[in-house]
Amino acid sequence: MDTMPPRHAASAEPAPPAAVAASAREVAKVYGSGDTAVHALRGVSIDFPTGEFTAIMGPSGSGKSTLMHCLAGLDTPTSGTVRIGDIDLTDLGDKAMTELRRDRIGFVFQSFNLVPTLTARENITLPCDIAGRDVDTAWMDAVVTRLGLTDRLDHRPSELSGGQQQRVACARALVGRPAIIFGDEPTGNLDSRSSGEVLSILRAATDEFSQTVVIVTHDPRAASYADRVVFLADGRIVNELRHPDADGVFEVMRHLDDAVGPAGTDEGR
Ligand SMILES: Nc1ncnc2c1ncn2[C@@H]1O[C@H](COP(=O)(O)OP(=O)(O)OP(=O)(O)O)[C@@H](O)[C@H]1O
């Protein structure tokens, strides 16, 4: 892949980022109450350093999505604190939370979540347009070129392949220069070639743009693109691998799956 253009080539240097882009402290999440209560998170503490790519893995039902949703302000912890930069999400009202999600967080979902009636270009600029912010066109050009989307900008999502649609979603997340990008199974609907492309883009975004990225994935190969993999089981962080390779991730997952038993059971807990 071509080298990404240096960040300063596109616009003035942004303010120095916080050393920790997001953090959770003793985060617990209980759904329901009494006999039917589900303890989805049981006291999770973790930092996401700026410019690092983290993958969250774990058996089905271990709390991955719940943790990501709490970190991204899409769900509220029952107790504990979540910060994006130095902003404590538990202190925010609905309006401030909406603005924080819009201004500081980028999302890449499994289902791409593009607006079908808008072109790729319009989808990419949508968050800035909604926020009433000018699009940094030089920066957008740099991102679009890097993602190989230059000749696809006037196409609607239905005229793009799945891999191209997910690259548009990555461009949309990157163009706003968020403090952090969250990916919920971002390669879940892609073939292995398109998955590799999207993961290389997220990898390059951290290496070349110092972008902080956090993804949830079931795929050891996808996780191997990350700087570290954090493993959840039964609502707790139980392991961490730095500089992971797919075989090492697979081995940890195999042990966790054996410990937890078939999805949805309490066997072995
Ligand atoms: N809205 C909800 N109401 C009740 N229980 C919920 C809710 N959302 C999640 N849960 C439960 O919380 C636990 C953790 O769910 P979560 O979706 O975070 O797991 P996950 O690790 O992302 O699973 P998967 O890999 O299957 O997507 C599960 O037992 C799930 O059934």
The ligand as a MOL file (V3000), in Angstrom:
LIG
                    3D

  0  0  0     0  0            999 V3000
M  V30 BEGIN CTAB
M  V30 COUNTS 31 33 0 0 0
M  V30 BEGIN ATOM
M  V30 1 N -30.1920 -5.0760 26.5040 0
M  V30 2 C -29.9100 -6.1920 27.1780 0
M  V30 3 N -30.7870 -6.7130 28.0620 0
M  V30 4 C -30.5060 -7.8140 28.7580 0
M  V30 5 N -29.3450 -8.5110 28.6560 0
M  V30 6 C -28.4400 -8.0480 27.7770 0
M  V30 7 C -28.6760 -6.8770 27.0020 0
M  V30 8 N -27.5780 -6.6620 26.2110 0
M  V30 9 C -26.7140 -7.6700 26.4990 0
M  V30 10 N -27.2310 -8.4880 27.4320 0
M  V30 11 C -26.5670 -9.6660 28.0340 0
M  V30 12 O -25.3170 -9.2430 28.5440 0
M  V30 13 C -24.3190 -10.2490 28.3190 0
M  V30 14 C -23.1770 -9.6370 27.5060 0
M  V30 15 O -23.6720 -9.3070 26.1980 0
M  V30 16 P -22.7470 -8.6990 25.0710 0
M  V30 17 O -23.6230 -8.4520 23.8810 0
M  V30 18 O -21.9810 -7.5650 25.6160 0
M  V30 19 O -21.7500 -9.9020 24.7740 0
M  V30 20 P -20.7370 -10.0950 23.5700 0
M  V30 21 O -19.4710 -10.5960 24.1780 0
M  V30 22 O -20.6840 -8.8860 22.7410 0
M  V30 23 O -21.4560 -11.2800 22.7860 0
M  V30 24 P -21.4240 -11.6950 21.2280 0
M  V30 25 O -20.0150 -12.0980 20.9280 0
M  V30 26 O -22.3600 -12.8820 21.1820 0
M  V30 27 O -21.9140 -10.5180 20.4420 0
M  V30 28 C -25.0290 -11.3880 27.6050 0
M  V30 29 O -25.3870 -12.3530 28.5630 0
M  V30 30 C -26.2500 -10.7340 27.0100 0
M  V30 31 O -27.3080 -11.6620 26.8800 0
M  V30 END ATOM
M  V30 BEGIN BOND
M  V30 1 1 1 2
M  V30 2 1 2 3
M  V30 3 2 2 7
M  V30 4 2 3 4
M  V30 5 1 4 5
M  V30 6 2 5 6
M  V30 7 1 6 7
M  V30 8 1 6 10
M  V30 9 1 7 8
M  V30 10 2 8 9
M  V30 11 1 9 10
M  V30 12 1 10 11
M  V30 13 1 11 12
M  V30 14 1 11 30
M  V30 15 1 12 13
M  V30 16 1 13 14
M  V30 17 1 13 28
M  V30 18 1 14 15
M  V30 19 1 15 16
M  V30 20 2 16 17
M  V30 21 1 16 18
M  V30 22 1 16 19
M  V30 23 1 19 20
M  V30 24 2 20 21
M  V30 25 1 20 22
M  V30 26 1 20 23
M  V30 27 1 23 24
M  V30 28 2 24 25
M  V30 29 1 24 26
M  V30 30 1 24 27
M  V30 31 1 28 29
M  V30 32 1 28 30
M  V30 33 1 30 31
M  V30 END BOND
M  V30 END CTAB
M  END
